[in-house]
């Protein structure tokens, strides 16, 4: 075997290894991209689990058991039912709507209550509470999505 043949074999093997290295680099990039995607999925699922837990806790707080019967913590508005029968947070929401002096959007109520309205999803629990107050007769929900105090 001559030096020339030997150098050709070395060069060919070097080219094979370069090709293999390129394939491995591409595979490594794909693996890293998949890992990054999985990390995002885990973060989203964690947030969703936390949000569902909060919603379940809120739902559990909105009714209670008394004498084996479910009792609404946010009662329907009616004769003899005073505003102070509402839980404190609902009283504050109702006061913020009344203080506005006219129909308000959820964001306006959130700002009046000092909530972080710039954070996405922060207003959804408030919107549910406003809707609950409207459904129980404490507020009016207008067709455009705004809420107004009942006289």
Secondary structure per residue as TSV (DSSP state, phi and psi in degrees):
chain	resnum	aa	ss	phi	psi
A	1	X	-	360.0	132.5
A	2	X	-	-92.1	165.3
A	3	X	H	-60.0	-35.0
A	4	X	H	-66.0	-43.3
A	5	X	H	-64.5	-42.4
A	6	X	H	-62.6	-43.9
A	7	X	H	-64.2	-36.3
A	8	X	H	-65.4	-42.5
A	9	X	H	-64.3	-42.3
A	10	X	H	-61.7	-44.2
A	11	X	H	-63.9	-40.4
A	12	X	H	-64.9	-43.8
A	13	X	H	-65.2	-38.5
A	14	X	H	-60.7	-42.6
A	15	X	H	-64.4	-41.6
A	16	X	H	-60.3	-44.9
A	17	X	H	-66.1	-37.5
A	18	X	H	-62.1	-41.9
A	19	X	H	-64.5	-45.3
A	20	X	H	-61.1	-42.4
A	21	X	H	-60.6	-42.5
A	22	X	H	-60.6	-42.8
A	23	X	H	-63.4	-43.8
A	24	X	H	-64.9	-38.7
A	25	X	H	-63.0	-43.5
A	26	X	H	-63.0	-42.9
A	27	X	H	-62.8	-42.4
A	28	X	H	-62.4	-41.3
A	29	X	H	-62.6	-40.5
A	30	X	H	-64.3	-42.5
A	31	X	H	-62.3	-44.5
A	32	X	H	-64.1	-40.1
A	33	X	H	-63.7	-42.8
A	34	X	H	-62.0	-41.9
A	35	X	H	-62.3	-41.8
A	36	X	H	-62.4	-42.5
A	37	X	H	-62.8	-41.9
A	38	X	H	-63.4	-37.4
A	39	X	H	-63.4	-39.6
A	40	X	H	-64.7	-43.3
A	41	X	H	-60.7	-42.9
A	42	X	H	-62.3	-43.2
A	43	X	H	-62.5	-42.6
A	44	X	H	-64.1	-46.0
A	45	X	H	-62.9	-38.6
A	46	X	H	-62.8	-45.9
A	47	X	H	-62.2	-42.7
A	48	X	H	-63.7	-41.4
A	49	X	H	-62.5	-42.7
A	50	X	H	-63.9	-42.6
A	51	X	H	-64.5	-42.9
A	52	X	H	-63.6	-38.0
A	53	X	H	-64.5	-41.3
A	54	X	H	-64.2	-44.0
A	55	X	H	-62.9	-38.7
A	56	X	H	-65.5	-39.8
A	57	X	H	-64.8	-40.9
A	58	X	H	-64.6	-44.4
A	59	X	H	-62.0	-38.6
A	60	X	H	-67.6	-32.1
A	61	X	H	-75.2	-23.0
A	62	X	T	-78.8	-12.4
A	63	X	E	-140.4	154.3
A	64	X	E	-141.6	168.7
A	65	X	E	-101.7	131.8
A	66	X	E	-138.3	114.9
A	67	X	T	61.4	33.5
A	68	X	T	79.5	0.8
A	69	X	E	-109.1	144.1
A	70	X	E	-74.8	130.2
A	71	X	E	-119.3	130.4
A	72	X	E	-74.3	131.6
A	73	X	S	-81.5	-20.5
A	74	X	S	-112.6	92.6
A	75	X	-	-73.8	161.4
A	76	X	-	-71.6	144.9
A	77	X	-	-75.8	135.4
A	78	X	-	-170.9	179.8
A	79	X	T	-59.5	132.3
A	80	X	T	82.2	-3.0
A	81	X	-	-100.4	111.3
A	82	X	-	-88.7	159.9
A	83	X	G	-61.0	-30.1
A	84	X	G	-71.9	-3.2
A	85	X	G	-78.0	-14.1
A	86	X	S	-78.6	149.8
A	87	X	-	-60.2	153.8
A	88	X	H	-53.2	-41.9
A	89	X	H	-63.8	-39.8
A	90	X	H	-68.8	-34.3
A	91	X	H	-62.5	-42.4
A	92	X	H	-64.5	-39.3
A	93	X	H	-64.1	-46.7
A	94	X	H	-61.6	-41.6
A	95	X	H	-63.9	-38.8
A	96	X	H	-65.5	-39.1
A	97	X	H	-66.7	-43.7
A	98	X	H	-64.9	-39.4
A	99	X	H	-65.7	-25.3
A	100	X	H	-67.4	-25.8
A	101	X	-	78.8	3.5
A	102	X	S	-172.1	-177.9
A	103	X	-	-59.6	139.4
A	104	X	B	-132.3	153.3
A	105	X	-	-87.3	161.7
A	106	X	H	-56.2	-41.9
A	107	X	H	-58.0	-41.4
A	108	X	H	-64.3	-40.2
A	109	X	H	-65.7	-42.3
A	110	X	H	-59.7	-42.3
A	111	X	H	-64.8	-40.8
A	112	X	H	-64.5	-31.3
A	113	X	H	-87.7	-5.2
A	114	X	T	80.2	23.4
A	115	X	-	-80.5	155.7
A	116	X	-	-76.0	87.5
A	117	X	T	-75.9	-12.8
A	118	X	T	-80.4	-12.7
A	119	X	S	-89.4	124.9
A	120	X	T	-63.3	135.5
A	121	X	T	86.7	-8.7
A	122	X	T	-71.5	-26.3
A	123	X	T	-88.2	-14.2
A	124	X	H	-61.9	-43.9
A	125	X	H	-61.4	-37.5
A	126	X	H	-65.6	-40.9
A	127	X	H	-61.7	-39.9
A	128	X	H	-64.4	-39.0
A	129	X	H	-68.8	-39.8
A	130	X	H	-62.4	-42.5
A	131	X	H	-64.4	-38.6
A	132	X	H	-63.5	-43.6
A	133	X	H	-62.4	-37.9
A	134	X	H	-68.5	-41.7
A	135	X	H	-66.1	-26.9
A	136	X	T	-95.7	5.8
A	137	X	T	91.2	4.4
A	138	X	S	-83.4	-29.0
A	139	X	E	-129.8	166.7
A	140	X	E	-110.2	135.9
A	141	X	E	-102.5	121.4
A	142	X	-	-84.4	157.9
A	143	X	T	-58.3	-27.0
A	144	X	T	-84.3	6.5
A	145	X	S	92.2	-2.9
A	146	X	-	-83.6	162.3
A	147	X	E	-120.0	142.7
A	148	X	E	-132.8	149.4
A	149	X	E	-74.1	144.1
A	150	X	-	-85.3	145.5
A	151	X	-	-67.1	360.0
